[in-house]
Amino acid sequence: MLPVVGSKKTERDLDKLYKSIWKLKEIRDKFEPFEIGHWRFRNEKMDTVMSMLSLEERIEFDADVRNIDWPQYLHDYC
């Protein structure tokens, strides 16, 4: 902490401000991976299930996320 020139109230106010800034920094650090992360999800189990289905079942139960037009989906629903 830096030395404070002023009254005790100014010193207390600055102390509260520093504590608030520190807490905000802690929160930012915890959420940073979610803000800037590039996520990759694995779905080997779903691939296994889909491989057990017949072609007709795969068409009927189209659960392959690779078939989603993501830019269009995000535009329509987000």
C-alpha positions as a Markdown table, in Angstrom:
| # | Residue | x | y | z |
|---|---|---|---|---|
| 1 | Met | 0.0 | 0.0 | 0.0 |
| 2 | Leu | 1.1 | 3.5 | -0.7 |
| 3 | Pro | 1.4 | 6.1 | 2.1 |
| 4 | Val | -1.7 | 8.3 | 2.4 |
| 5 | Val | -1.7 | 12.0 | 2.8 |
| 6 | Gly | -4.9 | 13.1 | 4.4 |
| 7 | Ser | -7.3 | 12.2 | 7.2 |
| 8 | Lys | -8.0 | 8.8 | 8.7 |
| 9 | Lys | -11.3 | 8.8 | 6.8 |
| 10 | Thr | -9.4 | 9.2 | 3.5 |
| 11 | Glu | -7.1 | 6.4 | 4.6 |
| 12 | Arg | -10.1 | 4.1 | 5.4 |
| 13 | Asp | -11.7 | 5.0 | 2.1 |
| 14 | Leu | -8.6 | 4.1 | 0.2 |
| 15 | Asp | -8.2 | 0.9 | 2.1 |
| 16 | Lys | -11.8 | -0.1 | 1.1 |
| 17 | Leu | -11.0 | 0.9 | -2.5 |
| 18 | Tyr | -7.9 | -1.3 | -2.6 |
| 19 | Lys | -9.8 | -4.2 | -1.1 |
| 20 | Ser | -12.6 | -3.8 | -3.7 |
| 21 | Ile | -10.0 | -3.6 | -6.5 |
| 22 | Trp | -8.3 | -6.8 | -5.2 |
| 23 | Lys | -11.7 | -8.6 | -5.1 |
| 24 | Leu | -12.5 | -7.5 | -8.6 |
| 25 | Lys | -9.1 | -8.7 | -9.8 |
| 26 | Glu | -9.7 | -12.1 | -8.1 |
| 27 | Ile | -13.1 | -12.4 | -9.8 |
| 28 | Arg | -11.6 | -11.4 | -13.2 |
| 29 | Asp | -8.9 | -14.0 | -12.8 |
| 30 | Lys | -11.4 | -16.7 | -12.1 |
| 31 | Phe | -13.6 | -15.9 | -15.1 |
| 32 | Glu | -10.9 | -15.1 | -17.5 |
| 33 | Pro | -10.6 | -18.6 | -19.0 |
| 34 | Phe | -14.3 | -18.5 | -19.8 |
| 35 | Glu | -14.0 | -15.1 | -21.5 |
| 36 | Ile | -11.1 | -15.8 | -23.8 |
| 37 | Gly | -11.1 | -19.6 | -24.0 |
| 38 | His | -11.3 | -21.5 | -27.2 |
| 39 | Trp | -13.2 | -24.6 | -26.3 |
| 40 | Arg | -13.0 | -28.0 | -27.8 |
| 41 | Phe | -15.4 | -30.7 | -26.6 |
| 42 | Arg | -14.9 | -34.4 | -27.1 |
| 43 | Asn | -17.8 | -36.7 | -27.8 |
| 44 | Glu | -16.3 | -40.1 | -28.3 |
| 45 | Lys | -19.3 | -41.8 | -26.6 |
| 46 | Met | -21.8 | -40.1 | -28.9 |
| 47 | Asp | -19.7 | -41.1 | -31.9 |
| 48 | Thr | -19.8 | -44.7 | -30.6 |
| 49 | Val | -23.6 | -44.6 | -30.1 |
| 50 | Met | -24.1 | -43.0 | -33.6 |
| 51 | Ser | -21.9 | -45.7 | -35.2 |
| 52 | Met | -24.3 | -48.4 | -33.8 |
| 53 | Leu | -27.3 | -46.9 | -35.5 |
| 54 | Ser | -28.5 | -47.8 | -39.0 |
| 55 | Leu | -28.3 | -45.2 | -41.7 |
| 56 | Glu | -32.1 | -44.6 | -41.3 |
| 57 | Glu | -31.7 | -44.1 | -37.6 |
| 58 | Arg | -28.8 | -41.7 | -38.0 |
| 59 | Ile | -30.9 | -39.6 | -40.4 |
| 60 | Glu | -34.0 | -39.7 | -38.1 |
| 61 | Phe | -31.9 | -39.0 | -34.9 |
| 62 | Asp | -29.5 | -36.5 | -36.4 |
| 63 | Ala | -27.4 | -35.7 | -33.3 |
| 64 | Asp | -24.1 | -34.9 | -35.1 |
| 65 | Val | -23.2 | -31.3 | -34.1 |
| 66 | Arg | -20.9 | -31.1 | -37.1 |
| 67 | Asn | -24.1 | -30.8 | -39.2 |
| 68 | Ile | -25.1 | -27.6 | -37.5 |
| 69 | Asp | -24.6 | -24.4 | -39.3 |
| 70 | Trp | -23.1 | -22.6 | -36.3 |
| 71 | Pro | -23.0 | -19.0 | -37.6 |
| 72 | Gln | -26.7 | -19.3 | -38.6 |
| 73 | Tyr | -27.6 | -21.0 | -35.3 |
| 74 | Leu | -25.9 | -18.3 | -33.3 |
| 75 | His | -27.6 | -15.6 | -35.4 |
| 76 | Asp | -31.0 | -17.2 | -34.9 |
| 77 | Tyr | -30.9 | -18.2 | -31.3 |
| 78 | Cys | -28.4 | -15.9 | -29.5 |
